[in-house]
Amino acid sequence: MRKVESVQQSDNIGRVSLRPGENASAVLEIGGRWLRDAGTEAVEGVLASIAAQSVKRLEIRPVGLEAWDSRLPCYLLKIADYCTAKAVDLDIAAMPQGVRDLLVLARAVPERAGARRQRERSSLLVNIGTRVLGLAKDSRLLLVFVGELILAFGAVVRGRARFRLLDLFIFIQDAGPNGFPIVSLISLLVGLILAFVGALQLAMFGAQIYIADLVALGTVREMGPLMTAVIMSGRTGAAYAAQLGTMNVNSEIDALKTMGISPMEFLALPRILALVLMMPLLTLYADLLGILGGAAVSYSAFDVSWVQYYNQIVKAVDMVDVAVGFGKSVVFALLIAIAGCMRGMACGRSASAVGDAATAAVVDSIVYIVVSDSLMTLVLNQLKI
C-alpha cells in the first residue's frame, strides 16, 4: 500500500517545458496533473526563461495534460499578464476550451486601482508624518461636515429641509425602542458594579447607607450618559456609517446630488435628529435601571431597606444633577451621529472601505465622548455645579 501511494504522489505533478522556436518564438508545453496539491515548477522560473530568450511570440500547448483544476488557469494567468506587460504575442488556441474560457473571464474586467492592499514597510518618521497628515485631513473633513450640518439645521428652522418624516420615525424607532434591551442589560450591571465597589469601602466604616448616594450621583451625572453613549456609538453610530457607506459604494449619494437633493438634509439630518431626540430618554432609562441595580445590591447584601435607599437618593440627587446628565447625553448623541454620518458619507468605493468607515466611526465616537465628557466635567467643577 505504501508503494502505491508513493507512485500516485510522484505522478501528481504538473510538467512545464519551454522549447525555443524560430524568429524569437517559443512553445510552452503543459502536461501532467494540474491539481491543487500538485507539485510543479514556480511560474517565476518560467517567466525568467522567457525573458532570457527574448521571446516575442509564445505558444502554449497541452502535451500529455491529464487533469486540471483552478491551479492551471491561475498559473497561465500570470504568464498572460507577463506577456501583456512585455508585448509578447500569446497563443493559447491549443489549450482546452475550459482553460481558455476561464482566462478570458479572468481578464475581462481589469482589477480596480487601489482594491489590493499593499503592505510596505516604512520608517517611524514616515508613519508619524502619515498620521499627522491623516489627522489634518480628518480635521478638515469634520469642519466641512459641521458647517454643512449647521446649514441643514438652518433649513430645518426655516421649514425648507428636504427629508421624509417617515425616515425620521424609522430612525427614531431604531435608535430608541430597539436599543432598550442592550441598554437595560448594561445599565443594570453597571449599577450593580458601582454598588459593590462602593459598598466594600463604605462597609469598613459602617456607612452602607451612603451606597445610595454613590450609585445615584455616579449614575445620574456620569455613568448613565457615558455608558449609554458608548453603547449607542457601537450600535447606532457604526450602523449609520455602514448604511451611508454602502449608499456611497452604490452611487446613491451621487444620484441624490445629481437630482439636486442635499445628501446632508435627506440622509444625515434625520439620523442625527433621531439620535438627539432618543438619547436623553435612553439616558434617563439607564439612570433608573442603574439605581435599581444598586438598590438590589444594597438590600440583598448590606441590609439597606428600599425605603432607606429611596430617602437617601432623594436627599443626594436634585434636578441639577439630572439636568447635567441630560445635557451630556444630548452632546454625546450629537457627536455620535456626526461621527457615524461623516465617516459613512466620506467612505470609499469598496466593501473593505465600508468596514473601515464603520470602525472609524466607533473609534471617533468614543474619542469624542471621552474628550467632551472630560471638558464638561472640568467646566462644571469650576462652576461648582
Buried (B, 14 or more C-beta within 10 A) or exposed (E): EEEEEEEEEEEBBBBBEBEEEEEBBBBBBBBBBBBEEBEBBEBEEBBEBBEEBEBBBBBBBBEEBBEBEEBBBBBBBEBBEBBEEBEBEBBBEBBBEEBBEBBEEBEEEEEEEEEEEEEEEEEEEEEEEEEEEEEEEBEEBBEEBEEBBEEBBEBEEEEEBBBEEEBBEBBBEBBBEEBEEBBBEBBBBBBBBBBBBBBEEBEEEEBBBBBBBBBBBBBBBBBBBBBBBBBBBBBBBBBBBBBBBBBBBEEEBEEBEEEEBBBBBBBBBBBBBBBBBBBBBBBBBBBBBBBBBBBBBBBEBBEBEEEBBBEBBEEBBEEEBBEBBBBBBBBBBBBBBBBBBBBBBBBBBBEEBBBBBBEBBBBBBBEBBEEBBEEBBEEBEEEEE
